């Protein structure tokens, strides 16, 4: 990928997405992804994490005056490359109303009206009540994120190329390595806000981190193969808390010797209080 010098601190965008004036492009909520949302595959396109977080934000902000909702499942489809630095229209709607369960949806479209990404989110009505002690699976990830070694993630970028994975997120590795293919356990913390002036929600942090699953657990050579995730599904048992999202991730691509061009990456998700959810990404795999 072509490299570009890292901007000085004073010139850095304030967030992963900034509002833009798209005069003449029609009504709506218009945003532009900054270079800090850039992905590893092409410098002109976004990483899936910021896009997923922005769509989750749209679902969270749908007004529901009579019910307090908790998002328990989101399915993001990255239908086309999401451009960096170009106007994008964000729209959201209630797709299936309800009193106990509801489905909402959001989409990002370019100035030509072409959809580049969308999400459907399942919400359940928040009910606070005590639960009896019940059996759970033992955790695969324990300990404090701050105790794990910090690793600079420059994967698939050249030099000072500004990108989401290398400049907008901190990674602390518990098990596995960038230099060795296969499963990885790590903690992820976003260091750039999604939208200026807004704190990141737990759901936004979780979906942004979950999109790293494919990259951190890649088991085949990036120089020889493409393995791109066109979607991301996240299930949450409760709203995540704290700045750190933990991941125990692995990828599968057919058998040990043969592939149909498909695969998946799966991650257990954790927060400061323990296991909080899971995520799965479908994979498109092909030789370079």
C-alpha positions in Angstrom: 0.0 0.0 0.0 1.2 3.5 -0.6 2.4 5.2 2.6 1.6 8.7 3.7 3.2 10.7 6.5 1.4 10.7 9.9 -0.3 14.0 10.5 0.8 16.3 13.2 -1.3 16.1 16.4 -3.0 19.5 15.7 -4.2 18.3 12.3 -5.6 15.0 13.4 -9.3 14.5 12.8 -11.2 14.6 16.1 -13.0 11.3 15.5 -13.5 8.3 13.3 -16.4 10.1 11.6 -17.1 13.8 11.2 -20.3 15.5 10.1 -20.3 17.0 6.6 -22.4 19.4 4.6 -23.7 17.5 1.6 -25.6 20.4 0.0 -27.4 19.2 -3.1 -27.1 15.6 -2.2 -30.5 15.4 -0.6 -31.8 15.5 3.0 -30.4 13.3 5.7 -27.7 12.7 8.3 -24.4 13.1 6.4 -21.0 11.9 7.6 -17.5 11.3 6.3 -15.0 8.8 7.5 -11.6 10.2 8.5 -8.2 8.6 7.8 -8.3 7.1 11.3 -11.1 4.8 10.1 -9.0 3.5 7.2 -8.7 -0.2 6.8 -5.7 -2.5 5.9 -6.7 -3.7 2.5 -7.0 -0.4 0.6 -6.1 3.1 1.9 -9.2 4.6 0.2 -11.6 2.3 2.2 -12.7 2.0 5.8 -11.9 -0.8 8.3 -15.1 -2.6 9.1 -14.8 -1.8 12.8 -15.6 2.0 12.6 -18.4 1.3 10.1 -20.0 -1.3 12.3 -19.7 1.1 15.3 -21.3 3.9 13.4 -24.2 1.7 12.3 -24.6 0.5 15.9 -24.7 4.1 17.1 -27.6 4.8 14.6 -29.5 1.9 16.1 -28.9 3.0 19.6 -30.1 6.5 18.9 -33.5 5.6 17.4 -36.0 7.3 19.7 -38.2 4.9 21.7 -39.9 7.1 24.4 -41.9 4.3 26.0 -39.4 1.5 26.2 -35.8 1.2 27.4 -34.1 -1.2 25.0 -31.0 -3.4 25.2 -29.3 -4.4 21.9 -28.6 -8.2 22.0 -27.7 -8.9 18.4 -26.4 -6.9 15.5 -25.7 -8.2 12.0 -23.6 -5.9 9.8 -23.2 -6.4 6.1 -20.4 -4.6 4.4 -22.0 -4.6 1.0 -19.4 -2.4 -0.8 -16.1 -0.8 0.1 -16.9 2.2 2.4 -14.9 5.2 1.2 -12.7 7.4 3.4 -13.2 11.1 3.0 -16.4 11.1 1.0 -20.0 12.0 2.1 -22.1 9.2 3.4 -25.8 9.3 4.3 -26.7 7.6 7.5 -30.4 6.5 7.9 -32.1 4.4 10.6 -35.6 3.1 11.1 -37.7 0.8 13.3 -38.2 -2.3 11.1 -40.3 -4.3 13.5 -41.9 -2.5 16.5 -42.8 -4.3 19.7 -43.1 -4.0 23.4 -40.7 -6.8 24.5 -38.7 -7.5 21.3 -38.0 -5.1 18.4 -35.8 -5.0 15.3 -34.2 -1.8 14.0 -32.1 -1.2 10.9 -29.6 1.4 9.7 -27.7 1.9 6.4 -24.9 4.0 4.9 -25.2 5.2 1.4 -22.9 7.2 -0.9 -23.8 10.4 -2.6 -25.2 8.4 -5.6 -27.6 6.6 -3.3 -25.7 3.3 -3.5 -25.8 1.4 -0.2 -22.3 0.6 1.1 -23.1 -1.0 4.5 -26.2 -1.9 6.6 -27.2 -3.4 9.9 -30.2 -5.1 11.5 -30.2 -5.1 15.3 -32.4 -7.1 17.6 -33.5 -5.3 20.8 -35.1 -6.6 24.0 -36.8 -4.6 26.6 -34.6 -3.9 29.6 -35.8 -5.6 32.8 -33.7 -5.4 36.0 -34.3 -8.3 38.3 -32.1 -10.8 40.3 -31.1 -14.0 38.8 -30.3 -17.2 40.6 -26.7 -18.6 40.5 -26.5 -20.7 37.3 -23.8 -22.8 35.6 -21.7 -21.1 33.0 -18.8 -22.1 30.8 -15.3 -21.4 32.3 -13.8 -18.2 30.9 -11.1 -18.5 28.2 -9.7 -15.0 29.0 -9.0 -13.7 32.5 -6.9 -11.1 34.1 -6.5 -7.3 33.6 -5.9 -5.9 30.2 -3.3 -3.5 31.6 -1.2 -6.5 32.7 -0.9 -7.8 29.1 2.0 -6.5 26.9 1.1 -3.8 24.4 1.7 -4.6 20.8 1.8 -2.1 18.0 -0.3 -3.4 15.1 1.1 -2.3 11.8 -0.3 -5.3 9.9 -0.9 -4.8 6.2 0.2 -1.2 6.2 3.4 0.6 5.2 5.4 2.7 7.5 3.4 5.7 8.8 0.2 4.9 6.9 -2.6 6.2 9.2 -5.2 3.5 9.8 -7.8 2.4 12.3 -6.0 -0.8 13.5 -2.6 1.0 13.9 -3.6 4.5 15.0 -7.1 4.3 16.6 -6.9 1.2 18.7 -4.6 -0.2 21.4 -3.9 -4.0 21.5 -2.7 -6.0 24.4 -1.9 -9.6 23.5 -2.5 -12.4 26.0 -1.8 -15.4 23.8 -0.7 -15.8 20.2 1.3 -13.5 18.1 1.1 -11.3 15.0 4.1 -13.1 13.7 2.6 -16.6 14.0 -0.6 -17.7 12.2 -3.5 -19.1 14.2 -5.7 -18.3 17.2 -5.1 -15.2 19.3 -6.4 -13.9 22.7 -6.1 -10.1 23.3 -7.7 -7.0 24.7 -8.6 -4.1 22.5 -9.3 -0.4 23.4 -10.4 2.3 21.0 -8.2 5.4 21.4 -10.2 7.6 18.9 -13.8 8.5 19.6 -16.4 7.6 17.0 -18.0 11.0 16.9 -16.5 14.2 18.5 -18.1 15.1 21.8 -19.7 11.7 22.4 -18.4 8.9 24.7 -18.2 5.5 23.1 -21.0 3.2 24.2 -20.3 -0.4 25.2 -22.0 -1.7 22.2 -20.0 0.5 19.9 -16.8 -0.6 21.5 -17.8 -4.3 21.2 -18.7 -4.2 17.5 -15.6 -2.1 16.6 -13.3 -4.6 18.4 -15.1 -7.7 17.1 -14.3 -6.8 13.5 -10.6 -7.4 14.4 -11.4 -11.2 14.8 -10.5 -12.1 11.2 -7.3 -10.2 11.1 -5.9 -11.2 14.5 -6.6 -14.9 14.1 -5.6 -15.3 10.4 -4.1 -18.7 9.8 -3.0 -18.2 6.2 -0.4 -15.9 4.7 -1.5 -12.4 4.0 1.1 -12.1 1.2 -0.5 -15.1 -0.6 -4.2 -14.9 0.2 -7.0 -12.5 0.7 -9.4 -13.2 3.5 -12.0 -10.5 3.7 -15.1 -10.5 5.9 -18.2 -9.1 4.2 -20.2 -9.3 7.4 -20.1 -9.3 11.2 -22.6 -10.7 13.6 -22.3 -9.9 17.3 -24.4 -11.4 20.1 -24.4 -9.7 23.5 -25.8 -11.0 26.8 -25.6 -7.5 28.4 -24.3 -4.1 27.6 -20.5 -4.2 27.8 -18.7 -2.1 30.5 -15.3 -0.4 30.6 -12.9 0.7 27.9 -11.5 -2.7 27.1 -13.0 -5.5 25.0 -11.4 -8.9 25.2 -11.3 -11.4 22.4 -10.4 -15.1 22.0 -10.5 -15.5 18.2 -9.9 -18.2 15.7 -10.4 -18.6 11.9 -11.4 -21.6 9.8 -11.0 -22.0 6.0 -12.5 -25.3 4.8 -10.2 -28.3 5.5 -6.5 -28.3 6.1 -5.8 -28.9 2.5 -8.8 -27.5 0.5 -11.0 -24.5 0.5 -14.2 -23.6 -1.4 -13.3 -19.9 -1.0 -15.4 -19.6 2.2 -14.5 -19.5 5.9 -15.4 -17.9 9.2 -13.8 -16.2 12.1 -15.3 -16.6 15.5 -14.5 -14.7 18.8 -15.5 -14.9 22.4 -16.0 -11.4 23.7 -15.2 -10.2 27.2 -15.3 -7.0 29.2 -14.1 -5.9 32.7 -16.9 -8.1 34.3 -16.2 -11.3 32.2 -17.7 -13.0 29.2 -20.2 -10.7 27.5 -20.8 -12.1 24.0 -19.6 -13.7 20.8 -19.1 -12.7 17.2 -18.8 -14.4 13.9 -17.5 -13.1 10.6 -18.1 -14.8 7.2 -15.0 -14.9 5.1 -14.3 -14.6 1.4 -11.0 -16.3 0.7 -9.0 -16.4 -2.5 -5.3 -16.5 -3.7 -3.7 -13.2 -4.6 
